[in-house]
Amino acid sequence: INETSGAYGFGVRTVELVAGKTYTLSANGNSAGAAAGAELLVQISNSSIPLYDSLTINRSINKTESLIIQAPKDGTYEIISHYYPLGAPEGTVTVNWYQVEEGNIATEYEPLENNDNEQVEYKRVSGAKLEKIEDTKNGLATYKIDLQTLNNYLQ
């Protein structure tokens, strides 16, 4: 994402969640450019649930905060950042990234190879094409490579 703004509403991303499943939403950012008392607010919502839950970051250096949620209903949820509170003196906050994972444990952030919402069909390791064998609903893929090619790459 890597967006800096003084707006109430920026860095919008969407994610599909399944009712009853537990997820961990993590966000990284800072409020280095914020006025005293202002902070970065990251919220997750659904069209029928205007503010489902939120987390805040009020540090002048990049910090990661996480929030455990259980989706109340199937559907598309929106993750959005805000310079908060409304009416705070002028300033800016920065959101670097969001990560949504199944389960209640936040793991280290892993950026996507292609963050333009395009499908990446192949990766290359030492010139060898990896075979895509599985696509999952959240856009992650599993690849297969033969052991000899992997060994050659690691040496």
RODO-2510 file (C-alpha; in nm, 4 decimals, decimal comma):
residues 155
     n   res          X          Y          Z
     1     i     0,0000     0,0000     0,0000
     2     n     0,2628     0,2506     0,1158
     3     e     0,0225     0,5463     0,1355
     4     t     0,0582     0,8612     0,3427
     5     s    -0,2478     1,0798     0,3882
     6     g    -0,4275     1,3244     0,6108
     7     a    -0,7648     1,2006     0,4868
     8     y    -1,0350     1,0160     0,6707
     9     g    -1,0514     0,7198     0,4321
    10     f    -0,7547     0,6029     0,2205
    11     g    -0,5609     0,2849     0,1383
    12     v    -0,8785     0,0896     0,0668
    13     r    -0,8465    -0,2843     0,0016
    14     t    -1,1063    -0,5634    -0,0046
    15     v    -1,0974    -0,9210     0,1182
    16     e    -1,3454    -1,2110     0,1059
    17     l    -1,4224    -1,3599     0,4489
    18     v    -1,6280    -1,6662     0,5462
    19     a    -1,8812    -1,6503     0,8291
    20     g    -1,7690    -1,8145     1,1509
    21     k    -1,4005    -1,8360     1,0543
    22     t    -1,1383    -1,6633     1,2685
    23     y    -0,8956    -1,4257     1,0990
    24     t    -0,6055    -1,2073     1,2051
    25     l    -0,5869    -0,8616     1,0494
    26     s    -0,2432    -0,7026     1,0791
    27     a    -0,1467    -0,3526     0,9668
    28     n     0,1845    -0,1702     0,9650
    29     g     0,2262     0,2044     0,9623
    30     n     0,3044     0,5135     1,1655
    31     s     0,1691     0,8479     1,2734
    32     a     0,4990     1,0376     1,2364
    33     g     0,3326     1,3275     1,0544
    34     a     0,0266     1,3448     1,2793
    35     a    -0,0668     1,6295     1,5079
    36     a    -0,0643     1,5665     1,8835
    37     g    -0,3485     1,3296     1,9743
    38     a    -0,4036     1,2046     1,6183
    39     e    -0,3290     0,8505     1,5025
    40     l    -0,3622     0,5952     1,2242
    41     l    -0,6928     0,4077     1,2490
    42     v    -0,7400     0,0921     1,0399
    43     q    -1,0900    -0,0513     1,0235
    44     i    -1,2537    -0,3516     0,8628
    45     s    -1,6169    -0,3336     0,7627
    46     n    -1,8834    -0,4945     0,5496
    47     s    -2,1627    -0,3148     0,3633
    48     s    -2,4143    -0,4378     0,6206
    49     i    -2,1796    -0,3820     0,9184
    50     p    -2,0455    -0,0246     0,8837
    51     l    -1,7712    -0,0588     1,1473
    52     y    -1,6994    -0,4193     1,2268
    53     d    -1,3706    -0,3690     1,4155
    54     s    -1,0583    -0,1532     1,4150
    55     l    -0,7045    -0,1084     1,5414
    56     t    -0,4910     0,2027     1,5959
    57     i    -0,1236     0,2888     1,5564
    58     n     0,0014     0,5989     1,7345
    59     r     0,3788     0,5643     1,7033
    60     s     0,6204     0,7906     1,5180
    61     i     0,8079     0,4854     1,3839
    62     n     0,6633     0,1972     1,1833
    63     k     0,4758    -0,0437     1,4055
    64     t     0,2643    -0,3527     1,3369
    65     e    -0,0612    -0,4061     1,5233
    66     s    -0,2912    -0,7065     1,4903
    67     l    -0,6563    -0,7726     1,5559
    68     i    -0,8338    -1,1093     1,5787
    69     i    -1,1802    -1,1117     1,4241
    70     q    -1,4476    -1,3673     1,3522
    71     a    -1,6420    -1,2905     1,0384
    72     p    -2,0110    -1,2531     1,1281
    73     k    -2,1218    -1,3206     0,7707
    74     d    -1,9863    -1,4324     0,4340
    75     g    -1,8903    -1,1557     0,1994
    76     t    -1,6591    -0,8810     0,0885
    77     y    -1,5042    -0,6779     0,3667
    78     e    -1,3280    -0,3466     0,3194
    79     i    -1,0075    -0,2550     0,5003
    80     i    -0,9560     0,1213     0,5131
    81     s    -0,7203     0,3612     0,6903
    82     h    -0,8028     0,6979     0,8435
    83     y    -0,6273     1,0007     0,9856
    84     y    -0,8123     0,9960     1,3161
    85     p    -0,9976     1,1513     1,4909
    86     l    -1,2114     1,3538     1,2544
    87     g    -1,1445     1,7213     1,3145
    88     a    -0,7870     1,6654     1,4370
    89     p    -0,5405     1,9394     1,3404
    90     e    -0,3728     1,8940     1,0017
    91     g    -0,1204     1,6145     0,9710
    92     t    -0,0562     1,2811     0,8042
    93     v    -0,0323     0,9117     0,8844
    94     t     0,1207     0,6298     0,6816
    95     v    -0,0051     0,2762     0,6204
    96     n     0,2563     0,0444     0,4750
    97     w     0,0623    -0,2804     0,4459
    98     y    -0,2315    -0,4945     0,5564
    99     q    -0,2317    -0,8710     0,5958
   100     v    -0,5344    -1,0944     0,6607
   101     e    -0,4700    -1,4552     0,7631
   102     e    -0,6910    -1,7436     0,8678
   103     g    -0,6477    -1,8287     1,2344
   104     n    -0,5647    -1,6317     1,5460
   105     i    -0,1870    -1,6018     1,5123
   106     a    -0,0220    -1,3172     1,3244
   107     t     0,2754    -1,4258     1,1149
   108     e     0,5515    -1,2224     0,9566
   109     y     0,4389    -1,0055     0,6666
   110     e     0,5082    -1,1512     0,3230
   111     p     0,4456    -0,9138     0,0320
   112     l     0,2906    -1,0545    -0,2826
   113     e     0,5200    -1,0831    -0,5826
   114     n     0,2648    -0,8994    -0,7901
   115     n     0,0619    -0,6466    -0,5937
   116     d    -0,1380    -0,5244    -0,8951
   117     n    -0,4134    -0,7856    -0,8540
   118     e    -0,2857    -0,9641    -1,1664
   119     q    -0,2498    -1,3391    -1,1716
   120     v     0,1117    -1,4560    -1,1722
   121     e     0,1165    -1,7775    -1,3740
   122     y     0,4759    -1,8916    -1,3234
   123     k     0,7783    -1,8266    -1,1060
   124     r     1,1295    -1,9078    -1,2258
   125     v     1,4039    -2,0793    -1,0308
   126     s     1,7362    -2,1017    -1,2138
   127     g     1,5559    -2,0881    -1,5483
   128     a     1,3158    -2,3730    -1,4670
   129     k     0,9437    -2,3152    -1,5033
   130     l     0,7492    -2,4107    -1,1915
   131     e     0,4208    -2,5887    -1,2471
   132     k     0,1211    -2,4224    -1,0837
   133     i    -0,0835    -2,6975    -0,9218
   134     e    -0,3366    -2,5170    -0,7047
   135     d    -0,5119    -2,1799    -0,6782
   136     t    -0,6887    -2,0900    -0,3582
   137     k    -0,9734    -1,8454    -0,3077
   138     n    -0,7482    -1,5771    -0,1563
   139     g    -0,5171    -1,5637    -0,4583
   140     l    -0,2333    -1,7741    -0,3238
   141     a    -0,0938    -2,0532    -0,5378
   142     t     0,1014    -2,3723    -0,4823
   143     y     0,3848    -2,4575    -0,7203
   144     k     0,5635    -2,7845    -0,7950
   145     i     0,9316    -2,8180    -0,8875
   146     d     1,1430    -3,1285    -0,9245
   147     l     1,3965    -3,1940    -0,6474
   148     q     1,7029    -3,1874    -0,8780
   149     t     1,6203    -2,8374    -1,0081
   150     l     1,5676    -2,7137    -0,6522
   151     n     1,8966    -2,8672    -0,5365
   152     n     2,0814    -2,7046    -0,8270
   153     y     1,9313    -2,3671    -0,7347
   154     l     2,0230    -2,3997    -0,3655
   155     q     2,3884    -2,4909    -0,4305
***
